[in-house]
Amino acid sequence: MPSPYRPSQPDRRVPAWLSSGPGRQLVEDVQRAALPEVTRVFGQAGLYLRPSESIPAELSGNMLGSIISLWSDGSRLSGTFSCLGGELPISSGSLSLVYSLFVLEASGESAPMLAEFARVLKPEGFVLVIAANPWSPAQFRWLKPPVALGAPKLDRLASDVGLEVVRRHCFGPFWPKDEGNVAELGSGWLDSFRAATLTVLRRREAALTPLRKVPSAVSLRPGMSAG
């Protein structure tokens, strides 16, 4: 079905902060910085969620056999199929990776979406959550900045659905500009003020409790005593 919007019209579905050059540049920067984490994950299938149809559907650097690519369309996700964020029509335990690019926090359904991420992941599968950093001065770059999801809330929601935090990076520029910015993974204390965060979550299976080995019973003949 052809798009109802002509190319000359502004895409009203694109989040306000993404309509500017700095917003699009920020997305490119953080995705480039996240490449090392993407290439760590191997498997047959993954899910890629992006904030707008205008963001390319391909997930660069992935080592997976196939990618389901969806974009945020208001309260729904569209792309390979259309659904609510908290109702993914994907089989449980079927994906090795879920990659959320500025989608989880803006959906208004963070808890249901995270629960779905955990459900569709295979044991030891990974979720990569790229979100706006609420502590960054970059939030003042736009009149309507991207919705931010703080680390404490994300960690709590993840723990509630059986996902553990493996590591977290702060990256992107401190103040996005129209020109290209080199988005290095940071290590100093000032890096906590960069424009975005990447949180790596993993679905862990509860370890099996080993059964105590019970000694074999000894048959005693009449007149014999144990010990």
C-alpha positions in Angstrom: 0.0 0.0 0.0 1.6 3.4 -1.0 2.4 5.9 1.7 -0.3 8.6 2.1 2.4 11.2 2.4 4.1 12.7 -0.6 8.0 13.0 -0.5 7.7 16.8 -0.3 5.6 16.6 2.8 7.2 16.4 6.3 6.7 13.0 7.8 4.4 13.6 10.7 5.2 10.2 12.1 8.8 11.0 12.7 9.5 12.1 16.3 10.1 15.8 16.5 13.7 15.5 17.7 14.5 13.2 14.8 13.3 15.7 12.2 16.4 17.8 12.6 19.9 17.2 11.3 21.4 16.8 14.8 18.8 14.2 15.7 19.5 12.1 12.7 23.2 12.5 13.3 22.8 11.4 16.9 21.1 8.2 15.7 23.9 7.5 13.3 26.6 8.2 15.9 25.1 5.9 18.6 24.5 3.1 16.2 28.1 3.2 15.0 29.3 3.1 18.6 27.0 0.1 19.4 28.5 -2.0 16.6 31.0 -3.9 18.9 28.1 -5.1 21.1 26.0 -6.1 18.0 28.8 -8.2 16.6 29.1 -10.2 19.9 25.7 -11.9 19.4 25.4 -15.0 17.2 22.3 -16.9 16.3 19.5 -17.5 13.8 17.1 -14.5 14.3 16.8 -11.1 16.0 14.4 -8.2 16.4 15.3 -4.6 15.5 13.1 -1.8 16.7 13.7 1.7 15.4 12.1 5.1 16.2 11.0 6.0 12.6 10.3 4.5 9.2 13.0 6.9 7.9 15.7 5.0 9.8 17.2 2.2 7.6 15.6 -1.2 8.2 19.0 -3.0 8.1 20.8 -3.6 11.3 24.5 -3.1 10.5 27.1 -5.5 11.9 24.7 -8.1 13.0 25.8 -11.8 12.8 22.3 -13.3 12.7 20.7 -15.3 10.0 17.6 -13.0 9.8 16.3 -9.8 11.3 12.7 -8.8 12.0 12.7 -5.0 11.5 9.9 -2.9 13.0 9.5 0.9 13.5 7.5 2.9 16.0 4.3 4.2 14.5 2.6 6.0 17.3 1.2 3.4 19.7 2.0 0.5 17.4 5.0 -1.1 15.7 4.9 -1.5 12.0 7.2 -3.1 9.4 7.5 -6.8 8.8 4.1 -6.9 10.6 2.0 -4.6 12.7 1.3 -5.0 16.4 1.2 -3.4 19.8 4.5 -3.1 21.5 3.4 -5.3 24.3 2.0 -8.0 22.0 4.7 -9.2 19.7 3.5 -12.1 17.5 6.8 -13.9 17.9 7.3 -17.4 19.3 8.6 -17.6 22.8 12.3 -18.4 23.1 13.0 -17.9 19.4 15.4 -14.9 19.2 19.0 -14.4 20.1 18.9 -10.6 20.1 16.5 -7.7 20.6 17.8 -4.3 19.6 15.8 -1.3 20.8 16.9 2.1 19.3 15.1 5.0 21.1 11.9 3.0 21.1 11.4 1.4 24.5 11.3 4.7 26.5 9.1 6.5 24.0 6.5 3.8 23.7 4.7 4.5 27.0 4.7 0.7 27.5 8.2 0.1 28.8 7.2 -2.7 31.2 5.0 -4.7 28.8 7.6 -4.4 26.0 10.4 -5.5 28.3 8.3 -8.5 29.3 7.8 -9.4 25.7 11.6 -9.0 25.0 12.3 -11.5 27.8 9.6 -13.9 26.5 10.8 -14.0 22.9 14.5 -14.4 23.8 16.3 -17.7 24.0 18.1 -18.5 27.2 21.3 -16.4 27.4 19.9 -14.1 24.6 20.6 -10.4 24.7 18.7 -7.2 24.7 20.5 -4.0 23.6 18.6 -0.9 24.8 19.8 2.4 23.3 18.0 5.3 25.2 18.4 9.1 25.6 20.5 10.0 28.7 18.4 12.1 31.1 21.6 13.6 32.6 23.0 14.9 29.3 22.9 18.5 28.3 21.9 17.2 24.9 18.3 17.1 26.2 18.2 20.9 25.9 19.2 20.7 22.2 15.6 20.2 21.1 12.4 22.0 22.1 10.8 18.6 22.4 13.7 16.3 23.3 13.5 12.5 23.1 11.9 10.8 26.1 14.6 9.6 28.5 14.6 6.4 30.5 16.8 6.5 33.5 19.1 3.6 34.4 17.5 2.8 37.8 14.0 2.4 36.3 15.3 0.3 33.4 17.2 -1.9 35.7 14.2 -2.4 38.0 11.9 -3.2 35.1 14.4 -5.6 33.6 14.9 -7.4 36.8 11.2 -7.9 37.2 11.0 -9.8 33.9 14.1 -12.0 34.4 16.7 -9.9 32.6 20.0 -9.0 34.2 22.2 -6.0 33.4 25.5 -7.1 31.9 27.1 -3.7 31.2 26.2 -0.1 30.3 27.9 2.4 28.1 27.4 6.2 27.8 28.2 7.4 24.3 27.4 10.0 21.7 28.2 13.7 21.8 27.6 15.9 24.8 25.8 18.5 22.5 24.7 17.1 19.1 25.6 19.2 16.0 24.7 19.0 12.4 28.2 17.9 11.5 29.4 14.3 12.1 30.4 13.5 15.6 32.7 10.7 16.6 30.8 8.6 19.1 33.4 6.8 21.1 32.6 4.5 24.0 33.5 6.5 27.0 35.4 5.6 30.2 35.8 8.8 32.2 33.3 10.3 34.6 32.3 13.0 32.1 31.0 10.3 29.8 28.0 10.0 32.1 26.8 13.2 30.5 26.9 12.0 26.9 23.7 12.0 24.8 22.8 8.4 25.0 23.2 5.2 26.9 23.5 1.6 25.8 22.4 -1.0 28.3 23.2 -4.7 27.6 20.7 -7.1 29.2 20.8 -10.9 29.2 18.1 -13.4 29.8 19.4 -15.8 32.4 17.9 -19.2 33.1 17.7 -20.3 36.8 20.5 -22.8 37.5 19.3 -26.3 38.3 19.9 -27.3 41.9 22.0 -30.5 41.9 20.4 -33.4 43.6 22.4 -34.9 46.5 23.6 -38.4 45.7 21.9 -40.9 48.0 24.1 -44.0 48.9 22.8 -47.3 47.6 20.9 -49.3 50.1 22.8 -52.3 51.5 21.0 -55.5 52.0 21.8 -57.1 55.3 21.7 -60.8 55.9 20.4 -62.1 59.2 23.0 -61.9 61.9 24.8 -58.9 60.2 24.8 -55.3 61.4 25.7 -52.1 59.6 29.1 -50.6 60.5 
